[in-house]
């Protein structure tokens, strides 16, 4: 079935600002609270959110086999479970309805009042109920930088890293949508030169610039997913800030890996951009040497040219871009990650989320964390207001943005923005 929604010649009768992340060729999916305090599933074109539940009730999807309540829910999980054919039919239909010369909805002003909202009239929600969350460690540049800091610089990568996508299972209950503030976490740390740990707020709170993909129901227990079929089970991607408390993590991670240093919060952008919408932006992934084992060997271009950036905004509002990188640098692709995740028969469900791992590029300005940008706190990052940072201060807001651009078409993710509040005073608890 062709992806008609991606036609670069299309334009919409809805106004789309220049350089918008959300032209008619995007059509992402999300969940929002309307001006009438109703939660609905929707999409976005330009600066308008579109209520898909209302569109469906008005009969605009009558030729697509959908249940009556598919868009009247507070998560996308059931819609994602319907599979790739349904996703594509719905995107194509939305594209058709909002194409400039289509009069079906354009002539019904009364229907438009029901289904259209400006972005300041809605409140975005977490788009899926995330049952399970896995975080990978798939940027060679990031893994090498961390290895140089904490291990032998001549052998920065551990022996397994070039043979498999390293990952761990995270905490899905603390994944939050953009705009939700977080608290500086408490935990144990081992100060430099000390023999015993101390307890208190983390002093080294950091961001991790990642992307994450959302899966559909992919397999039965015990059945692996082929690397060359894996993308059929990926609904789409979001921007992902996998917050990290470096001092907590350093003390706790041996021998089982991250725990309190990672599970206090992870933030995602609220619009899921489908893999179909990203199709025109495919690129080859980095050459893999040594060649992966057969179950990880993939065909075709499995990476995507997604420009990414991170900014820090201080409490008074001054914003400084601190990193610029690209998703195409990832050594292990999403298809390889999902294939490896399930090669042992692990079951993957609708709404599961897989983080890419920190995305770092080859140059110092393309590193995806403050740990790397400040090189373990040995360098200061100068902000536009003259202040400096080595890690994230209380009341700083970290903003991540991402988009693809080719042949005059820009497909973006919006942003994920999160403010770090001071730690809770535990003496009052």
N, C-alpha and C positions, 0 to 999 in steps of 0.2 A: 504494500500500500504506500503510495507516494506521500511525502511530507509537504503537503500543499501550503501549510502555514509558513514555511521558510522562504517562500518566493520573495526575492529581494525587490521586486517591482511593486509590491503591495504597499498601499498607504491606507490610513484609517480615517473615517469621518470624525473620530475623536481627536482632539488636538494632542500632538506629541511634541514636547519641547525639543529643540536641537540638543543633540548629545544625550538624550534620555536613555537610561538603561532599559527602558520598557517600550520599544516600538511594537508594532503589530506582529513582527516576526518573532517576538519573544514568547509571550503568553505563558508566564509562570503560573504556579499554583500556590495558594496560601489559604489561611484561615483568619477571619477578622470579625471583630465586634462592630456592628453597624450603629448608626445614630439612634436606632430604635432598640438598642441593647439586645440585638439578636446576633448569635454567633452563626456564621455561614462560611461555606467554602467559596473562594473566589479567584479571580485572576486580575491582571492589571495591564492597562494600556496607557502610556503616558502618565499623567497624574490622576487618572481615574481608576478606582477599584470597581470590579464588576461582580455582582452577586450571582453566582452560578446556580444557587438554589432557586432564586426567583426566576432566572431565565428558564430553568427546567420546568418549574411549575406553570410558566406561561406557554409552554409547548415548543420552545425553540430547539430542543434536543429530541423531538419526537421520533426521528428516524434512527436514533442510536439506542441499542438495547441497554438501558440503564434502569436501575430500581428507582422508585419514586423518591426515596429519601437519600439518594447517594450523595447529594450536595447539601443536605440539611443536617449535617453532623458537625461535631466540633473538632474532628481530625480528618485528615486525608486518607487514613489507613484503608478503609473499605474501597475507595476509588482506586488507590494504588494496587490493591489486590485484584482489581479487574484486569490488569495486564496491559501490555504494550499496545495491542490493537485498539483497546478502548481509549487509552491516553491519546493516541494519534487521531482517532476519529473526533474526539472532543476538541482537541487543539485545532484541527482543520475546520471544524464547525464554528468555533469562536472566531477564527480568522475570517471565515466567510461572512459572518454576521456583521463584523465591524470594518469590513473592507469599504473603501470610500464610496463605491458605486452601488453597494447593496442597500436596498430600501426596507428590508423586512423589519428591522428594529428602528432604523433611522427615521421612518415615517410615523412611528408610534411614540409620541412624546409622553403619553401616559405610562407606557411600559418603561421608558427610560428613567422616569422619576422613581420607579420601583427598583431597578437593577443597577443604577449608576450612583457612585459615591465619589466625592473628592477625597483625597488622601487625608485631609485634616478632619474628615467626618468619621473616620474609622480608627480602630485600635487593633494592630496586628497581634496575633496569638502564635503560640507554638504550633507549627503546621501539622505535626504528626505526633501520635503517642509512641514514644521511642521505647520499645520493649528491651532491646539490647543495643549496646554501643561498644564498638571496637575501635581502638586508636592504633594506627600503623606508624611506622618510623621509616619512611620511604624516600626521603631526600638524601642523596649521597653527600651533598655539600653540608647539610646540617649534621648528619651522623659523623662525618669526618671532622667538622669543627668541634663537636662535643668530645669526640675521641681524643683530639689533640689537647683539649683543655684538661681532661680528667684521666687520660691514660697515656700510653706511649705514643708520642706524636708520629713516630715512624710506622706504627701499626695502629692507626686511629680506628679503623673498622674492625669489629670483632669477626672471627672466622666465618660465622654463619651469614653475615650481612649481605654479601654478594650472591648468595644462593637462595634466599627466601625473603619474602616480605615480613619483617619482624613486626609483631603487634602485641597488644595486651587488651584485656577487657576493662572498660571504664564504667563509670556510674551514670546511668541514664536519668536518674531522678533529679540531677542538678544541671541538666541541659536546659537553657533558658533562651527566650527570644531577645533580639536586639532591643535595647532600651531598658532592660531590667538591670538595676544596679546590683553589685555584689559587695560582700564584706571581706576585708582582709582576714585571712584565716589564721586560727591558732594551731599550734602543734609543737612537737619537740624538734629542737635543733641541737647540733653539736658545734659550739663556737670554736673558732680556730685556736688550737693549742690546748683546748679543754679535754679532760678525761671523761667527764660526765655530761649528759645532755641537760638542757634547760627547756622550760616551757614558756611560751608566749606567742605574740603575733609574729607571723612571718615578716622578715625584713626584706626579702628578695622576691616580691611578687612580679611575675613576668607574663607577657602575652606569648602565644604561639600562633603564628599565622598559618592556618590550614584551610583546606576545603573538606567537605564531607559529602558522601553520597548516600542516598536513601534507597533502600531495596524494596522490592515486592516479594510476595511469597515465592521462594525460589526452588525449594527442593524438599523431598521427604527425608526424614531422619535416616542417615546412612548413605545417602546418594550425593556424590560430589557434583559440582557444576563445572563444566568444561570452560577453559579459559577463552575459547572462541565463541561461547554462547553466553558468557557472563554478563555482557552489556544488555542482553535482553531482560535482565532482572534488575537493572538499575533505573529507577524512575527519574532521578535528577540530582542536582548538586546545590549546596548552600555554602556561603562563607562560614568559617568556623574559627572562633577564638578559643583555643584550649588552654585556659588559664593554668598557670603553674606557679607553685611556691617553691623556688629552687632550693632554699635552705632546708625546708621540711623534706623535700624529695631526696636531697643528698644523704641525709641521715637514715631515711627509712627504706630506701629502694632495694638494698641487698638483704635477702636473696630473691625476693619475689616481685620486685618492681614497684612502680608508683602506687601510692595509696592516698594519704591525706594531702599530699602535695599536689594532687591532680583532681581529686573528686569533689572539691568545694564548689566549682562552677565551670561550665563551658557554655559559650554563647554562640548562637547561630543567627544568620540573616533569615528573615521570615518568609521570603519568596523562594520556592523551589524552582530552579530553572531546569527544564527537562533536558535529557540527553539529546532528544530530537532537535531542540532549539540550538544546541551546541554543535550539531553535525557539520555545519560549514567551516568550523574552526579546528578541525582535526589536524594534528601534526604527528610526525614520528616521535617516539619517545627516545631518550638517550640510548646509545648502543650499550648492550649488556655483555660484559666480559668478566668472568667466564659465561658461556652460554648457559641459560637456566636448564634445569631438568625438563624432560619432555612435557610434563603436565603444566608447566609455566611458559612454554614457548607459544607465542602469539603471532597472529597474522594481521597485516594491515597496520594502519596508523591508529594507535589506541590512546594517544594523549591529546590534550587540547590546549590551544594557545589562549590562556586566560591571564590577562594583566592584573596584577595584584599590588595593593599598597596598604601601608599602615600609617596612621597619624596618631599623635598624642595631643589631646586638647587639655589645657590646664583649667583650673577652676574659674579663672577670669575670662576664659573663652578663647585664648590664643591657641591656634592649631599649627602643629609642625609635622610635616611628612618625614618619617624616620626610616622607611623601608619601601623599596619597589622591587618586585620580583615577578615570577611567572610560574603558573601551574605546570608548564611544559618541562620544567627542570626535573620533575619527579622521576626517579629511577625506576621504581615499581609502579605499574599502571593500576587503575581501578580493576580492570579485568583480571590481572594477576593477583591482586589482593583478594578478590572474591573467590577466585579459583583455589587459592591456597587456603583461605578460610574454611572452605567446605571439602577439601580433599580428604579429610578424615571423616566425612559424613555429618559435619555440624549443620544443623537446620537453620535456615535464614528465613525470617518472616517479614511481612509487610510492615514498613515503618522502622525497621532496623537501620542504624546509622553507622557508617564507617568513616572515621577521620583519616585524612591522608598522612598525618604527621606533619611536623613543622616544615614549611616550604622555604628553603634557602637557595639563592642563586650563587653564581661563581664569584661575585664581587662583594666587598664589605657593605655596600649600600643596599644589597639585595638579601641580606640575612633576615630570617623570619622570626627572630626573638631578641629581646634585650640582652639575654645571656651572651649571644654572639655579637650583637651590635656594640656592646660595651666590653666585649671579650672578658667575660667573667668579672665584670666590675673594675677592670683596669683602665678603661677609657670612659670619658664623659661624652654624652650626647648633648649637644647644645641646641636648645629650643629657640624658636623665633623671638621669644620675649627675653632672651638672655639667660634664662635659668638653664640648669643642666639636669640630666637624669642618667642614672646607671641602671635602675629598675623603675617600676611604676610607683609613684607616690599616691598617698591618699588624696581623693577627690580629682585625680586625673581620669580622663575618659579616653579609652582606646577605641579607635575607629578603623575598621577594615573595609576596603572597597575592592570590587573586582568587575572586569568587563572584558569582552572579546570585541575585536573590531577588524572588519575586512570588507573591502569593496563597498564602502559607504554604509555598511550595516553594523550597528553596535548592539550587542546583546549583553546586558549587565545583570548584576545581582543586588543592586542597591548597596546597602551597607549593614554591617553589624557594629553597633556602638554600645559600649558598656562602661559605666562609671564605677571606679573602685572607691568604696566608702571605708572609713576607718574601722578597725576591728571593734567588735562588741566588747564592752567593759565587763569582763567575767566576774569582777569583784562584786558587782551588783546583782549577780545571778544567785 
